[in-house]
Amino acid sequence: MSTALIIVDIQNDYFPNGKMELSNPEKAAANAAKVLESFRKNNKDNIFHVQHIAGDPALGFFLPDTEGAEIHETVQPLETESIIIKHFPNSFLKTELESKLRENGVTKVVVVGMMTHMCIDATVRAAVDLGFETTLIEDACATRDLSFEGKVVPAEQVHYAFVGALNGMYCAVESTEDFLQNN
């Protein structure tokens, strides 16, 4: 069984001074870089960087041809690694990600990236629905505070609510440290 790493949207706009700053993106990116380093040592052909490019300028971030849309330096792709451009939260929707995974005989995926409550949730659920055994590295993901009807939900609670919802029923959830020790 072949395993692939999917790095979702670790892009400059999510970092300090970006157009959609997250809570602790540096920590998540540093952990994602550790997982990426492990894959580069063990599974060179199965690393997929997903880059969100806004299809609608009203989104306000990840605008085409901007520094904010560029993949962050902590997880810069090598020339031999695939970059999948997406325009929706689900990394599989209207992209070549599924076909590339299948071409490489991938049956398991490991997901890291940003934002936990949006693109990570959508990508993990889609991966499972498509039949991939899925692991989410929770501390290699980041999100932000959300609000609804004047009530603010802190980023940490948003993160753990989504991770908790995915754990077990949809995927295995692990820390970077546990994943690196076991793989």
Backbone as ProteinMPNN parsed JSONL, in Angstrom:
{"seq_chain_A": "MSTALIIVDIQNDYFPNGKMELSNPEKAAANAAKVLESFRKNNKDNIFHVQHIAGDPALGFFLPDTEGAEIHETVQPLETESIIIKHFPNSFLKTELESKLRENGVTKVVVVGMMTHMCIDATVRAAVDLGFETTLIEDACATRDLSFEGKVVPAEQVHYAFVGALNGMYCAVESTEDFLQNN", "coords_chain_A": {"N_chain_A": [[0.846, -1.189, 0.0], [0.596, 2.134, -0.908], [1.485, 5.314, 0.37], [0.542, 8.719, 0.534], [1.455, 12.155, 1.019], [-0.497, 14.953, 1.621], [-0.386, 18.285, 1.41], [-2.1, 20.955, 2.406], [-2.845, 24.129, 1.371], [-0.85, 25.746, 2.752], [-0.047, 28.673, 2.796], [1.127, 32.025, 2.14], [-0.757, 34.104, 2.799], [-2.003, 33.258, 5.118], [-0.341, 33.766, 7.209], [1.341, 35.981, 9.642], [0.666, 39.356, 8.873], [-0.528, 38.664, 6.527], [-3.43, 38.354, 4.365], [-5.411, 36.872, 5.569], [-4.992, 36.09, 8.364], [-4.108, 33.4, 10.499], [-4.467, 31.596, 13.63], [-1.567, 30.852, 15.258], [-0.059, 29.922, 12.877], [2.608, 29.462, 12.294], [3.57, 27.458, 14.019], [2.022, 25.247, 13.194], [2.894, 25.069, 10.527], [5.6, 24.506, 10.912], [5.432, 21.96, 12.054], [4.202, 20.627, 9.918], [6.298, 20.804, 8.117], [8.121, 19.057, 9.301], [6.813, 16.607, 8.932], [6.762, 16.598, 6.158], [9.529, 16.48, 5.632], [10.054, 13.897, 6.587], [8.529, 12.379, 4.753], [9.896, 13.025, 2.417], [12.228, 11.652, 2.803], [11.326, 9.04, 2.721], [9.138, 8.534, 0.894], [9.342, 9.641, -1.8], [7.98, 10.139, -4.304], [5.361, 10.662, -3.696], [4.243, 13.159, -2.782], [2.142, 15.818, -2.424], [1.433, 19.092, -2.994], [-1.036, 21.33, -2.25], [-2.464, 24.146, -3.59], [-4.377, 26.908, -3.053], [-6.043, 28.99, -5.208], [-7.752, 31.913, -5.52], [-10.869, 31.913, -7.056], [-12.627, 33.897, -7.254], [-12.287, 37.297, -6.892], [-13.547, 38.549, -4.765], [-13.182, 36.976, -2.567], [-10.916, 37.879, -1.314], [-8.415, 37.01, -0.45], [-5.584, 34.875, -1.291], [-5.329, 35.655, -3.897], [-4.858, 35.529, -7.442], [-1.509, 35.473, -8.716], [-0.281, 36.832, -6.573], [1.829, 37.56, -3.741], [0.747, 36.599, -1.395], [-0.683, 34.335, -2.167], [1.25, 32.499, -2.666], [3.012, 29.457, -1.899], [4.058, 28.844, 1.382], [7.338, 29.432, 2.716], [8.238, 27.477, 4.53], [7.379, 24.994, 3.682], [8.126, 24.668, 1.046], [7.727, 23.428, -2.227], [9.641, 20.875, -3.88], [11.149, 20.613, -7.136], [10.426, 18.155, -8.162], [8.071, 17.491, -6.943], [4.506, 17.354, -6.878], [2.261, 20.021, -7.602], [-0.923, 20.94, -6.879], [-3.445, 22.848, -8.102], [-6.194, 24.467, -6.712], [-9.629, 25.633, -6.455], [-11.625, 25.55, -4.673], [-12.777, 24.635, -1.326], [-12.528, 21.788, -0.956], [-9.95, 19.72, -1.754], [-10.031, 17.856, -3.775], [-12.04, 18.507, -5.519], [-12.763, 19.223, -8.759], [-10.07, 19.024, -9.494], [-6.897, 17.489, -10.295], [-6.064, 15.816, -8.314], [-7.138, 13.331, -7.228], [-6.858, 11.579, -9.468], [-4.078, 11.608, -9.831], [-3.206, 10.486, -7.413], [-4.296, 7.912, -7.655], [-2.983, 7.032, -9.991], [-0.457, 6.687, -8.947], [-0.818, 4.526, -7.329], [-1.714, 4.972, -4.764], [-3.15, 4.337, -1.63], [-3.449, 5.199, 0.893], [-3.64, 8.297, 2.637], [-2.025, 11.112, 4.097], [-2.825, 13.993, 5.78], [-2.105, 17.429, 6.089], [-2.2, 20.924, 7.01], [-4.035, 23.958, 6.218], [-7.149, 25.73, 6.328], [-8.214, 24.345, 9.375], [-11.007, 24.172, 9.89], [-12.151, 24.444, 7.416], [-10.83, 23.928, 4.592], [-9.257, 21.729, 5.334], [-11.082, 20.066, 6.715], [-12.952, 19.639, 4.592], [-11.3, 18.375, 2.678], [-10.329, 16.073, 4.015], [-12.737, 14.688, 4.508], [-13.589, 14.256, 1.876], [-11.477, 12.67, 0.896], [-11.794, 10.321, 2.396], [-14.387, 9.61, 1.569], [-13.786, 8.957, -1.041], [-12.469, 6.626, -0.713], [-9.902, 6.472, 0.346], [-7.653, 5.536, 2.883], [-7.253, 7.5, 5.655], [-5.189, 9.785, 7.419], [-4.985, 12.381, 9.71], [-2.844, 14.911, 10.64], [-2.991, 16.551, 13.389], [-1.696, 18.679, 14.798], [-0.323, 19.86, 12.833], [-1.883, 21.547, 11.542], [-3.888, 24.514, 11.204], [-6.155, 27.109, 12.256], [-8.626, 29.717, 12.664], [-10.195, 32.23, 14.77], [-13.732, 32.067, 14.881], [-16.965, 33.511, 14.265], [-20.419, 33.852, 15.155], [-23.543, 35.213, 15.069], [-22.763, 37.233, 16.881], [-21.332, 35.833, 18.754], [-18.158, 34.711, 19.664], [-16.017, 32.144, 18.692], [-13.195, 30.778, 19.888], [-10.094, 30.127, 18.164], [-8.684, 27.794, 19.008], [-10.751, 26.218, 20.076], [-12.371, 25.938, 17.815], [-10.618, 24.478, 16.181], [-10.242, 22.043, 17.696], [-12.873, 21.143, 17.834], [-13.478, 20.502, 15.168], [-11.43, 18.642, 14.589], [-12.028, 16.733, 16.517], [-14.528, 15.901, 15.568], [-13.815, 14.625, 13.204], [-12.101, 12.582, 14.022], [-11.703, 9.145, 14.291], [-14.421, 8.357, 13.282], [-14.163, 9.36, 10.691], [-11.401, 9.551, 10.119], [-8.027, 8.688, 11.156], [-6.563, 10.47, 13.755], [-3.622, 12.071, 14.543], [-0.749, 13.264, 16.399], [2.089, 15.223, 15.338], [4.477, 14.251, 16.489], [3.738, 11.63, 17.333], [3.083, 10.499, 14.841], [5.571, 10.634, 13.47], [7.118, 8.966, 15.066], [5.916, 6.518, 14.622], [6.1, 5.959, 11.944]], "CA_chain_A": [[0.0, 0.0, 0.0], [1.37, 3.348, -1.037], [0.968, 6.424, 1.162], [0.876, 10.052, 0.014], [1.282, 13.334, 1.868], [-1.219, 16.059, 0.998], [-0.15, 19.535, 2.162], [-3.181, 21.804, 1.936], [-2.968, 25.59, 1.543], [0.073, 26.445, 3.66], [0.248, 29.798, 1.92], [1.538, 33.243, 2.846], [-1.855, 34.924, 3.331], [-2.41, 32.764, 6.436], [0.697, 34.091, 8.189], [1.295, 37.382, 10.065], [0.615, 40.391, 7.827], [-1.254, 38.164, 5.364], [-4.802, 38.865, 4.245], [-6.317, 36.022, 6.345], [-4.105, 35.535, 9.398], [-4.62, 32.337, 11.351], [-3.897, 31.48, 14.963], [-0.388, 29.972, 15.313], [0.272, 29.215, 11.642], [4.029, 29.089, 12.283], [3.703, 26.156, 14.692], [1.447, 24.232, 12.305], [3.772, 24.933, 9.364], [6.831, 23.834, 11.36], [5.103, 20.536, 12.173], [4.002, 20.125, 8.557], [7.64, 20.672, 7.526], [8.706, 17.825, 9.844], [6.163, 15.496, 8.242], [7.265, 16.677, 4.782], [10.907, 15.974, 5.646], [9.958, 12.446, 6.731], [8.081, 11.833, 3.473], [10.961, 13.166, 1.42], [13.207, 10.584, 3.05], [10.744, 7.708, 2.564], [8.111, 8.381, -0.159], [9.626, 10.813, -2.625], [7.064, 10.401, -5.411], [3.984, 10.798, -3.237], [4.047, 14.402, -2.045], [1.266, 16.696, -3.192], [1.204, 20.417, -2.419], [-2.274, 21.897, -2.766], [-2.408, 25.612, -3.535], [-5.671, 27.513, -3.351], [-6.037, 30.263, -5.934], [-9.126, 32.409, -5.48], [-11.577, 32.01, -8.322], [-13.409, 35.127, -7.184], [-11.529, 38.295, -6.131], [-14.285, 38.928, -3.56], [-12.654, 36.19, -1.452], [-10.035, 38.821, -0.616], [-7.08, 36.449, -0.209], [-5.159, 33.876, -2.28], [-5.593, 36.211, -5.22], [-3.87, 35.083, -8.436], [-0.282, 36.249, -8.943], [0.105, 37.65, -5.419], [2.718, 36.903, -2.78], [-0.1, 35.917, -0.423], [-1.119, 33.039, -2.689], [2.399, 31.605, -2.799], [3.231, 28.462, -0.849], [4.96, 29.37, 2.414], [8.722, 28.947, 2.632], [8.503, 26.319, 5.392], [7.015, 23.752, 2.989], [8.328, 24.896, -0.389], [7.827, 22.197, -3.027], [10.783, 20.601, -4.739], [10.731, 20.533, -8.547], [9.884, 16.819, -8.437], [6.816, 17.303, -6.204], [3.32, 17.868, -7.571], [1.464, 21.129, -7.074], [-2.304, 20.844, -7.331], [-4.144, 24.122, -7.943], [-7.626, 24.286, -6.461], [-10.416, 26.862, -6.334], [-12.687, 25.244, -3.72], [-12.214, 24.065, -0.104], [-12.215, 20.378, -1.159], [-8.775, 19.604, -2.629], [-10.321, 16.913, -4.854], [-13.095, 19.031, -6.383], [-12.332, 19.814, -10.024], [-8.605, 19.01, -9.589], [-6.34, 16.202, -10.721], [-5.491, 15.134, -7.152], [-7.536, 11.921, -7.151], [-6.26, 10.792, -10.554], [-2.638, 11.463, -9.575], [-3.059, 9.51, -6.336], [-4.608, 6.585, -8.202], [-1.879, 6.701, -10.906], [0.688, 6.278, -8.125], [-1.183, 3.379, -6.507], [-1.896, 5.423, -3.382], [-4.353, 3.882, -0.932], [-3.483, 5.912, 2.174], [-3.182, 9.679, 2.581], [-1.763, 11.85, 5.324], [-3.214, 15.366, 5.473], [-1.683, 18.533, 6.948], [-2.445, 22.195, 6.338], [-4.829, 25.073, 6.719], [-7.653, 25.948, 7.652], [-8.815, 23.132, 9.925], [-12.472, 24.163, 9.798], [-12.645, 24.632, 6.054], [-10.215, 23.093, 3.56], [-8.822, 20.45, 5.91], [-12.296, 19.28, 6.916], [-13.497, 19.24, 3.286], [-10.367, 17.459, 2.016], [-10.335, 14.795, 4.736], [-14.013, 13.998, 4.258], [-13.589, 13.811, 0.475], [-10.516, 11.561, 0.769], [-12.436, 9.12, 2.945], [-15.499, 9.255, 0.679], [-13.201, 8.384, -2.253], [-11.909, 5.33, -0.387], [-8.529, 6.524, 0.847], [-7.437, 5.461, 4.328], [-6.798, 8.865, 5.885], [-4.66, 10.219, 8.708], [-4.858, 13.826, 9.855], [-1.853, 15.322, 11.646], [-3.748, 17.692, 13.909], [-0.892, 19.842, 15.189], [0.255, 20.407, 11.599], [-3.015, 22.283, 10.968], [-4.21, 25.755, 11.92], [-7.416, 27.753, 11.904], [-8.771, 31.055, 13.229], [-11.432, 32.466, 15.496], [-14.94, 32.221, 14.083], [-18.049, 34.143, 15.019], [-21.767, 33.66, 14.657], [-24.528, 35.959, 15.855], [-22.114, 37.979, 17.954], [-20.585, 34.947, 19.648], [-16.856, 34.362, 19.114], [-15.496, 30.828, 19.036], [-11.738, 30.869, 19.747], [-9.46, 29.219, 17.19], [-8.367, 26.499, 19.61], [-12.002, 25.457, 20.168], [-12.75, 25.604, 16.44], [-9.714, 23.416, 15.758], [-10.519, 20.78, 18.367], [-14.215, 20.686, 17.473], [-13.414, 19.847, 13.858], [-10.572, 17.46, 14.716], [-12.806, 15.76, 17.276], [-15.585, 15.368, 14.717], [-13.207, 13.752, 12.2], [-11.373, 11.484, 14.647], [-12.371, 7.854, 14.465], [-15.474, 8.085, 12.302], [-13.678, 9.668, 9.355], [-9.974, 9.313, 9.917], [-7.18, 8.626, 12.34], [-5.965, 11.769, 14.061], [-2.377, 11.888, 15.285], [0.159, 14.409, 16.526], [3.313, 15.086, 14.536], [5.411, 13.4, 17.209], [3.28, 10.229, 17.243], [3.214, 10.054, 13.45], [6.987, 10.424, 13.136], [7.616, 7.797, 15.807], [5.295, 5.291, 14.138], [6.217, 5.789, 10.484]], "C_chain_A": [[0.882, 1.24, 0.0], [0.677, 4.489, -0.28], [1.441, 7.741, 0.567], [0.665, 11.097, 1.101], [0.571, 14.402, 1.054], [-1.071, 17.276, 1.907], [-1.113, 20.576, 1.606], [-2.99, 23.261, 2.345], [-2.056, 26.222, 2.6], [0.689, 27.575, 2.833], [0.414, 31.084, 2.721], [0.395, 34.059, 3.433], [-2.329, 34.47, 4.704], [-1.436, 33.143, 7.552], [0.622, 35.567, 8.578], [1.495, 38.341, 8.888], [-0.01, 39.898, 6.529], [-2.689, 38.665, 5.397], [-5.833, 38.026, 5.007], [-5.494, 35.313, 7.424], [-4.821, 34.493, 10.242], [-3.978, 32.412, 12.728], [-2.763, 30.441, 14.931], [-0.06, 29.234, 14.013], [1.728, 28.748, 11.603], [4.241, 27.717, 12.912], [3.18, 25.029, 13.796], [2.362, 23.993, 11.105], [5.069, 24.223, 9.731], [6.586, 22.334, 11.51], [4.862, 19.909, 10.803], [5.351, 19.91, 7.872], [8.342, 19.415, 8.041], [8.118, 16.597, 9.147], [6.654, 15.447, 6.792], [8.681, 16.118, 4.693], [10.92, 14.445, 5.743], [9.523, 11.799, 5.412], [9.17, 11.93, 2.42], [12.02, 12.085, 1.582], [12.654, 9.213, 2.652], [9.81, 7.507, 1.371], [8.216, 9.486, -1.199], [8.579, 11.134, -3.685], [5.638, 10.71, -4.969], [3.772, 12.002, -2.332], [3.274, 15.356, -2.943], [1.021, 17.983, -2.407], [-0.066, 20.969, -3.064], [-2.229, 23.398, -2.522], [-3.76, 26.168, -3.962], [-5.435, 28.841, -4.063], [-7.496, 30.711, -6.023], [-9.706, 32.498, -6.885], [-12.371, 33.296, -8.419], [-12.635, 36.133, -6.334], [-12.234, 38.744, -4.85], [-13.831, 38.127, -2.344], [-11.689, 37.038, -0.633], [-8.652, 38.296, -0.284], [-6.849, 35.319, -1.203], [-5.458, 34.347, -3.7], [-4.5, 35.793, -6.187], [-2.691, 36.048, -8.542], [0.058, 37.211, -7.816], [1.033, 36.85, -4.512], [1.916, 36.105, -1.758], [-0.545, 34.538, -0.866], [0.02, 32.04, -2.808], [2.495, 30.64, -1.624], [4.309, 28.98, 0.099], [6.32, 28.684, 2.367], [8.994, 27.703, 3.469], [8.232, 24.988, 4.7], [7.165, 23.897, 1.472], [8.466, 23.582, -1.146], [9.172, 22.099, -3.754], [10.267, 20.484, -6.168], [10.071, 19.205, -8.883], [8.534, 16.562, -7.763], [5.658, 17.992, -6.925], [2.698, 19.041, -6.827], [0.091, 21.02, -7.719], [-2.956, 22.2, -7.063], [-5.626, 23.829, -7.744], [-8.296, 25.643, -6.312], [-11.571, 26.696, -5.339], [-12.059, 24.67, -2.457], [-11.772, 22.607, -0.25], [-11.076, 20.259, -2.174], [-8.984, 18.657, -3.805], [-11.28, 17.493, -5.897], [-12.51, 19.769, -7.583], [-10.821, 20.0, -10.093], [-8.174, 17.633, -10.074], [-5.775, 15.397, -9.552], [-5.869, 13.653, -7.11], [-6.862, 11.097, -8.244], [-4.763, 10.601, -10.349], [-2.378, 10.458, -8.453], [-3.267, 8.095, -6.882], [-3.509, 6.122, -9.166], [-0.673, 6.155, -10.145], [0.362, 5.116, -7.197], [-1.395, 3.726, -5.044], [-3.216, 4.901, -2.828], [-4.535, 4.586, 0.412], [-2.997, 7.34, 1.952], [-3.005, 10.23, 3.987], [-1.997, 13.313, 4.98], [-2.698, 16.311, 6.551], [-2.105, 19.826, 6.256], [-3.419, 23.123, 7.026], [-6.068, 25.275, 5.839], [-8.387, 24.695, 8.117], [-10.311, 23.068, 9.646], [-13.006, 24.238, 8.374], [-11.995, 23.614, 5.103], [-9.707, 21.765, 4.1], [-10.027, 19.542, 6.11], [-12.835, 18.763, 5.579], [-12.618, 18.201, 2.598], [-10.352, 16.093, 2.685], [-11.617, 14.024, 4.437], [-14.074, 13.471, 2.825], [-12.65, 12.619, 0.283], [-11.139, 10.258, 1.258], [-13.57, 8.661, 2.035], [-15.002, 8.604, -0.61], [-12.477, 7.061, -1.986], [-10.47, 5.316, 0.089], [-8.519, 6.392, 2.371], [-6.714, 6.756, 4.703], [-6.329, 9.089, 7.308], [-4.526, 11.73, 8.667], [-3.843, 14.106, 10.953], [-2.346, 16.638, 12.231], [-2.887, 18.895, 14.284], [-0.061, 20.38, 14.031], [-0.85, 21.108, 10.807], [-3.261, 23.534, 11.807], [-5.535, 26.297, 11.419], [-7.452, 29.138, 12.535], [-10.046, 31.126, 14.053], [-12.583, 32.569, 14.492], [-15.994, 32.927, 14.921], [-19.376, 33.875, 14.326], [-22.716, 34.358, 15.616], [-23.908, 36.603, 17.09], [-21.338, 37.127, 18.94], [-19.291, 34.539, 18.962], [-16.454, 32.98, 19.616], [-13.987, 30.892, 18.809], [-11.17, 29.784, 18.833], [-9.176, 27.848, 17.782], [-9.618, 25.63, 19.709], [-12.506, 25.048, 18.794], [-11.935, 24.396, 15.982], [-10.103, 22.073, 16.379], [-11.933, 20.261, 18.092], [-14.181, 19.951, 16.134], [-12.564, 18.585, 13.909], [-11.335, 16.354, 15.45], [-13.907, 15.122, 16.443], [-15.025, 14.385, 13.688], [-12.614, 12.483, 12.807], [-12.235, 10.237, 14.8], [-13.387, 7.552, 13.394], [-14.992, 8.345, 10.877], [-12.225, 9.287, 9.155], [-9.283, 9.081, 11.25], [-6.591, 10.01, 12.536], [-4.762, 11.517, 14.947], [-1.66, 13.218, 15.438], [1.355, 14.169, 15.614], [4.268, 14.106, 15.191], [5.011, 11.932, 17.102], [3.437, 9.695, 15.826], [4.663, 9.75, 13.092], [7.58, 9.227, 13.854], [7.114, 6.48, 15.208], [5.471, 5.038, 12.646], [7.644, 5.948, 9.996]], "O_chain_A": [[1.799, 1.369, 0.812], [-0.548, 4.608, -0.291], [2.592, 7.869, 0.15], [-0.184, 10.946, 1.979], [0.979, 14.719, -0.063], [-1.57, 17.29, 3.032], [-0.961, 21.026, 0.471], [-2.976, 23.58, 3.534], [-2.475, 27.159, 3.279], [1.772, 27.449, 2.262], [-0.096, 31.21, 3.834], [0.573, 34.662, 4.491], [-3.002, 35.235, 5.395], [-1.698, 32.862, 8.722], [-0.081, 36.336, 7.923], [2.368, 38.152, 8.041], [-0.026, 40.625, 5.536], [-3.106, 39.322, 6.351], [-6.999, 38.411, 5.09], [-5.327, 34.094, 7.395], [-5.971, 34.671, 10.644], [-3.058, 33.197, 12.956], [-2.999, 29.277, 14.607], [0.195, 28.03, 14.046], [2.043, 27.752, 10.952], [5.007, 26.906, 12.393], [3.821, 23.987, 13.659], [2.582, 22.848, 10.71], [5.581, 23.424, 8.947], [7.437, 21.527, 11.137], [5.277, 18.776, 10.56], [5.525, 18.943, 7.132], [9.083, 18.775, 7.294], [8.843, 15.66, 8.814], [6.929, 14.37, 6.264], [8.994, 15.363, 3.773], [11.702, 13.781, 5.062], [10.088, 10.784, 5.003], [9.345, 11.012, 1.618], [12.634, 11.657, 0.605], [13.419, 8.322, 2.285], [9.705, 6.384, 0.879], [7.24, 10.197, -1.439], [8.316, 12.31, -3.939], [4.788, 10.995, -5.812], [3.195, 11.885, -1.251], [3.687, 15.661, -4.062], [0.475, 17.961, -1.304], [-0.155, 21.061, -4.289], [-1.989, 23.858, -1.406], [-4.224, 25.933, -5.077], [-4.711, 29.704, -3.567], [-8.355, 29.99, -6.53], [-9.105, 33.085, -7.785], [-12.743, 33.736, -9.507], [-12.352, 35.856, -5.169], [-11.586, 39.265, -3.943], [-14.063, 38.545, -1.21], [-11.647, 36.932, 0.593], [-7.789, 39.072, 0.129], [-7.775, 34.861, -1.871], [-5.792, 33.554, -4.581], [-3.335, 35.708, -5.8], [-2.852, 37.267, -8.469], [0.617, 38.281, -8.056], [1.019, 35.619, -4.519], [2.361, 35.05, -1.306], [-0.763, 33.66, -0.032], [-0.22, 30.853, -3.029], [2.109, 30.965, -0.501], [5.342, 29.49, -0.335], [6.429, 27.507, 2.022], [9.904, 26.941, 3.144], [8.794, 23.963, 5.088], [6.401, 23.303, 0.711], [9.241, 22.715, -0.745], [9.748, 23.1, -4.178], [9.072, 20.278, -6.381], [9.244, 19.137, -9.792], [7.92, 15.52, -7.993], [5.816, 19.067, -7.503], [2.618, 19.053, -5.599], [-0.04, 21.01, -8.943], [-3.011, 22.645, -5.917], [-6.233, 23.059, -8.488], [-7.642, 26.659, -6.077], [-12.394, 27.598, -5.184], [-10.904, 24.247, -2.501], [-10.73, 22.232, 0.288], [-11.23, 20.657, -3.328], [-8.185, 18.658, -4.741], [-11.323, 17.019, -7.032], [-11.851, 20.799, -7.439], [-10.329, 20.977, -10.658], [-8.996, 16.731, -10.239], [-5.083, 14.402, -9.767], [-4.989, 12.804, -6.968], [-6.343, 10.016, -7.964], [-4.231, 9.535, -10.662], [-1.438, 9.667, -8.533], [-2.485, 7.191, -6.587], [-3.142, 4.947, -9.16], [0.04, 5.277, -10.633], [1.185, 4.753, -6.357], [-1.268, 2.861, -4.177], [-4.261, 5.008, -3.469], [-5.62, 4.574, 0.994], [-2.066, 7.575, 1.182], [-3.72, 9.871, 4.922], [-1.441, 13.823, 4.008], [-2.825, 16.05, 7.747], [-2.342, 19.831, 5.048], [-3.603, 23.081, 8.243], [-5.989, 24.985, 4.646], [-9.099, 24.062, 7.338], [-10.824, 22.035, 9.216], [-14.212, 24.104, 8.163], [-12.566, 22.554, 4.848], [-9.728, 20.765, 3.382], [-9.998, 18.375, 5.718], [-13.139, 17.577, 5.452], [-13.129, 17.252, 2.002], [-10.361, 15.068, 2.005], [-11.57, 12.829, 4.144], [-14.558, 12.363, 2.589], [-12.993, 11.665, -0.416], [-11.022, 9.22, 0.607], [-13.705, 7.469, 1.758], [-15.709, 7.792, -1.208], [-11.938, 6.445, -2.906], [-9.876, 4.246, 0.22], [-9.289, 7.059, 3.062], [-5.672, 7.071, 4.127], [-6.963, 8.656, 8.27], [-4.013, 12.289, 7.698], [-3.968, 13.597, 12.066], [-2.146, 17.704, 11.648], [-3.322, 20.032, 14.101], [0.795, 21.244, 14.217], [-0.773, 21.247, 9.586], [-2.884, 23.594, 12.977], [-5.978, 25.989, 10.312], [-6.407, 29.674, 12.904], [-10.868, 30.21, 14.038], [-12.415, 33.094, 13.391], [-15.916, 32.934, 16.15], [-19.454, 33.699, 13.111], [-22.69, 34.119, 16.824], [-24.452, 36.528, 18.191], [-20.743, 37.66, 19.877], [-19.306, 34.077, 17.821], [-16.539, 32.687, 20.809], [-13.539, 31.042, 17.672], [-11.701, 28.677, 18.747], [-9.405, 26.835, 17.12], [-9.553, 24.428, 19.451], [-13.013, 23.94, 18.621], [-12.481, 23.422, 15.464], [-10.272, 21.083, 15.668], [-12.157, 19.051, 18.118], [-14.792, 18.892, 15.991], [-12.938, 17.564, 13.332], [-11.292, 15.188, 15.055], [-14.189, 13.933, 16.592], [-15.694, 13.412, 13.338], [-12.625, 11.427, 12.174], [-13.333, 10.273, 15.357], [-13.232, 6.576, 12.66], [-15.374, 7.625, 9.954], [-11.866, 8.748, 8.107], [-9.87, 9.251, 12.318], [-6.165, 10.648, 11.573], [-4.859, 10.839, 15.97], [-1.924, 14.172, 14.706], [1.598, 13.046, 15.174], [4.811, 13.225, 14.524], [5.852, 11.081, 16.812], [3.876, 8.561, 15.634], [4.949, 8.722, 12.479], [8.451, 8.546, 13.314], [7.796, 5.458, 15.277], [5.034, 4.004, 12.139], [7.903, 5.833, 8.798]]}, "name": "protein", "num_of_chains": 1, "seq": "MSTALIIVDIQNDYFPNGKMELSNPEKAAANAAKVLESFRKNNKDNIFHVQHIAGDPALGFFLPDTEGAEIHETVQPLETESIIIKHFPNSFLKTELESKLRENGVTKVVVVGMMTHMCIDATVRAAVDLGFETTLIEDACATRDLSFEGKVVPAEQVHYAFVGALNGMYCAVESTEDFLQNN"}
